[in-house]
Amino acid sequence: MAISSGYFTRYRHIAPLAMLRACFGAVLFVSTIRFIAKGWVYDFYIAPKFHFPFLGFEWLHPAAPAFMYVIYGTMALAALGICLGLFYRICSITFFICFAYAALLDKTYYLNHYYLVTIFSLLLLLTPAHRYFSLDVLRKPSLKITKVPAWTIFVFKCQLGIIYVCAGLSKLTSDWCIKAMPLKIWLPAKADVPLIGPLLKYEATAYLFSWAGALFDLSIVFLLSNKPTRKAGYLLVISFHLLTAMLFQIGMFPYLMMSATLIFFSEDFHKRSIHFFQGLFKQNAITNDEDLCLPVKKLHQQWVPVVLALYFIIQLALPFRFLLYPGNLLWTEEGYRFSWRVMLMEKGGTSFFYVKNPQTRKKFEVNNRSFLTAYQERMMETQPDMMLQYAHLLKQQYQLKGIANPEVTVESYVTLNGSGSRLYIDSTVNLANQQETLFGHKKWILPYQGKSPQQ
Amino acid sequence: MKHQHLFTTVIAGLLGTGALLLSCSKSDNSTSGPGDPPATTSDTVLVNLGTNIILPSYQRLATSTATLDAAATAFTAGASSATLSTVQAAFKDAYKAWAACSEFEFGPAADRFLSTHFTNSFPTDTAIIKSNVGGASYSIDGLANFAAQGFPALDYLLFAYGNDNTLARFTTNGNAAGAKQYLTAITASIKTKAAAVADAWSPSGGNYLDKFVKATGVDAGSSLSLLANSYVQDFDVNLQNYKMGIPIGIYGPNTLPKSPTKVEGYYSGLSDALLLAQVQAFQAIYQGGLDDKVAASKAQYGAGSLNDAINSQLSNLITKMQGLPEPLSTGIQNNAATISSAFTEIRKMTVLLKVDMSSALGIKISFQDDDGD
């Protein structure tokens, strides 16, 4: 079925977009303030001596400590600007740049919801979300429009669709569906949660939650897209995300999703909420929304579908790039990030790194904590690409200490979903000489065998 | 519309089962004994660990450090080989009692500085001790003095010179007064801190016990997370690295291949007894309820259960510790094979505790209060 380009460029009411901007912006603001208040600017970007940059972004470094706070302060103000629709263009661009910068500095802190914030703020800055229900419109009434091309709303729905469906598909594994892992480990540990706590110790609950979670992820965008099921769908969104907020330490993720999915509601619903809201501030609710269409250049109209198509092809391809690699994805984590794989594994590890001076043939163990923070160490110990980066860091550090060609090996043990710890990395391989490649498989990751750990 | 029906049914079903199970578990709770703390807000494992392991360990430490302080005072009042041997024996008792407390470095112990850093930093800094004994002004619990206080400093003061010379240092030596003062300053400090922590845990005192049993769950800040983090840290860092790894010379590249003088309890030769006491404490804590949680998780290890693997490794380790050459410092030089096979077992235990146990309990080993997704 061909969707004509008119589908993206026809005019729709701006209310859903404006409401999304206001709500999502509010969550961004709270989330940034929370980040600062928890002292994470210091813990994440100032305290560590070294960082784990993303491939291709090794040139990015944390700014001077005071400046890191300035960046986060700016980010908070920009989020407020997004929420209120004040100096929106500047604020949305600033927020995106600051946030993406911080997110790219260190893999340790990678979370799917930081990725979500990065791409949502990118999409937001491309849309005229401030030209209705905003301080910019109060400031400069000529900015006001009531109709926007449909793609400005559609992109968010499509993006959310990809997120939920990919999250759902990634749950269709034997660990999740047949063994109810890792919920079988996580839920009984939460027996203290009010109300449902006592339920959590039963294995059946883990199965129920696993299946219901997968079903929810796979079906929710369709429930939200159709009018008859929308309300029930949103109730599910709220209960699902509140439940996860109660059970797991996942920060702002539930609130980001609850605000983002508001985009699915009809324009009438959003118009009514906006009018209600304006009524609270004793503003004359604009009852006669005459049609003010966003002027669109012809060129724009031709390119928009192409650019969107490209963007979403990438979005669809990223979660499936894991197919390029052999082995168990959860074990190797090759192609794991940027794929909406959420809460899929209970993985823990510990690693003993050794440095050998080939001249003297002396070999000694490294104390990881003298280079990394506890958090960096923990994340590094289960992620091979970070181990490789760490090995390179050790090589460089011990070269500075006078060992010309240090050999770096690791004795690393990892357990995945309660299957028992076992050797993770080939401990004979000199990681100092291994290189990171874009889509190359790391042959030194020992293959995962379902049952038999070492001994 | 079909979907809506389906989902209404699902939700109704979920709520229904929820209500049903909730009411069942409520009736379970009412069967608990009248003497138990309110079961709705506590965890029986935490109750057992707090009441039967942690609190008694601190009480033992409080008693034994009070005895130590009294013996030190008696020794400084009337130094003789008899009073010296009394204070030496009291020291060994108290040091072993500490080995059963170093696993709990959170809550009252952290607040009152009864930490490994202040109580058990070894090798002790003999230069600072000599200067303090020689009349330099010091604050016993001062930040700069951490490496010259606690049990390792006592180990040095009471054992480093053999009994006759030690007696002389406390009687005829020109710095005898300084030595006496320094000895009792340390024993008094440990005694005060141990008493304060025991009191802070005790239901008749600060009642941290109550807070401990009520902070359920496994998130950052929950009792189980605090305990497991401290427990694993104590094993990984204090036992594996400091008590064994560094003395046998696995860290480098600037240390000597072996540093046998860096063992714990070097002067008294108490290293083996302390290691054994600590591993036995690890076993008691594990079997005080962590084992039930690990068993309930049904986590596997090899062909068997993780719980069995941990239990058997704990007993393996105890056997190894019992077979260590005495004193450890000499053994490190002369008996490398025994020591390195003990270290291998310690390492296996570290992996089991840090990786498998914490994973089975759903606890993150890291002190960062961070988000996941």
Chai-1 contact restraints between the chains, C-beta under 6 A:
chainA,res_idxA,chainB,res_idxB,connection_type,confidence,min_distance_angstrom,max_distance_angstrom,comment,restraint_id
A,L111,B,D373,contact,1.0,0.0,6.0,A-B,restraint_1
A,N112,B,D373,contact,1.0,0.0,6.0,A-B,restraint_2
A,H113,B,D373,contact,1.0,0.0,6.0,A-B,restraint_3
A,I185,B,S297,contact,1.0,0.0,6.0,A-B,restraint_4
A,I185,B,G362,contact,1.0,0.0,6.0,A-B,restraint_5
A,W186,B,G362,contact,1.0,0.0,6.0,A-B,restraint_6
A,A189,B,V218,contact,1.0,0.0,6.0,A-B,restraint_7
A,A189,B,G362,contact,1.0,0.0,6.0,A-B,restraint_8
A,D192,B,T216,contact,1.0,0.0,6.0,A-B,restraint_9
A,D192,B,G217,contact,1.0,0.0,6.0,A-B,restraint_10
A,I196,B,G18,contact,1.0,0.0,6.0,A-B,restraint_11
A,P198,B,L22,contact,1.0,0.0,6.0,A-B,restraint_12
A,P198,B,S25,contact,1.0,0.0,6.0,A-B,restraint_13
A,L199,B,L21,contact,1.0,0.0,6.0,A-B,restraint_14
A,L223,B,H3,contact,1.0,0.0,6.0,A-B,restraint_15
A,P228,B,M1,contact,1.0,0.0,6.0,A-B,restraint_16
A,T229,B,H3,contact,1.0,0.0,6.0,A-B,restraint_17
A,T229,B,Q4,contact,1.0,0.0,6.0,A-B,restraint_18
A,A232,B,Q4,contact,1.0,0.0,6.0,A-B,restraint_19
A,A232,B,F7,contact,1.0,0.0,6.0,A-B,restraint_20
A,Q249,B,D219,contact,1.0,0.0,6.0,A-B,restraint_21
A,Q249,B,G372,contact,1.0,0.0,6.0,A-B,restraint_22
A,I250,B,D371,contact,1.0,0.0,6.0,A-B,restraint_23
A,I250,B,G372,contact,1.0,0.0,6.0,A-B,restraint_24
A,I250,B,D373,contact,1.0,0.0,6.0,A-B,restraint_25
A,G251,B,D371,contact,1.0,0.0,6.0,A-B,restraint_26
A,F253,B,D373,contact,1.0,0.0,6.0,A-B,restraint_27
A,V342,B,D373,contact,1.0,0.0,6.0,A-B,restraint_28
A,E346,B,S359,contact,1.0,0.0,6.0,A-B,restraint_29
A,G348,B,V355,contact,1.0,0.0,6.0,A-B,restraint_30
A,G348,B,S358,contact,1.0,0.0,6.0,A-B,restraint_31
A,G348,B,S359,contact,1.0,0.0,6.0,A-B,restraint_32
A,G349,B,V355,contact,1.0,0.0,6.0,A-B,restraint_33
A,T350,B,V351,contact,1.0,0.0,6.0,A-B,restraint_34
A,T350,B,K354,contact,1.0,0.0,6.0,A-B,restraint_35
A,T350,B,V355,contact,1.0,0.0,6.0,A-B,restraint_36
A,F364,B,Y251,contact,1.0,0.0,6.0,A-B,restraint_37
A,F364,B,G252,contact,1.0,0.0,6.0,A-B,restraint_38
A,F364,B,P253,contact,1.0,0.0,6.0,A-B,restraint_39
A,E365,B,I250,contact,1.0,0.0,6.0,A-B,restraint_40
A,E365,B,Y251,contact,1.0,0.0,6.0,A-B,restraint_41
A,N367,B,Y251,contact,1.0,0.0,6.0,A-B,restraint_42
A,A374,B,S366,contact,1.0,0.0,6.0,A-B,restraint_43
A,A374,B,F367,contact,1.0,0.0,6.0,A-B,restraint_44
A,Y375,B,S366,contact,1.0,0.0,6.0,A-B,restraint_45
A,Y375,B,Q368,contact,1.0,0.0,6.0,A-B,restraint_46
A,R378,B,S366,contact,1.0,0.0,6.0,A-B,restraint_47
A,Y413,B,V351,contact,1.0,0.0,6.0,A-B,restraint_48
A,Y413,B,V355,contact,1.0,0.0,6.0,A-B,restraint_49
A,T415,B,V355,contact,1.0,0.0,6.0,A-B,restraint_50
A,T415,B,D356,contact,1.0,0.0,6.0,A-B,restraint_51
A,T415,B,S359,contact,1.0,0.0,6.0,A-B,restraint_52
A,G418,B,A299,contact,1.0,0.0,6.0,A-B,restraint_53
A,G418,B,A360,contact,1.0,0.0,6.0,A-B,restraint_54
A,G420,B,Q300,contact,1.0,0.0,6.0,A-B,restraint_55
A,G420,B,Y301,contact,1.0,0.0,6.0,A-B,restraint_56
A,S421,B,V351,contact,1.0,0.0,6.0,A-B,restraint_57
A,S421,B,V355,contact,1.0,0.0,6.0,A-B,restraint_58
A,S421,B,D356,contact,1.0,0.0,6.0,A-B,restraint_59
A,P453,B,G302,contact,1.0,0.0,6.0,A-B,restraint_60
A,Q455,B,G302,contact,1.0,0.0,6.0,A-B,restraint_61
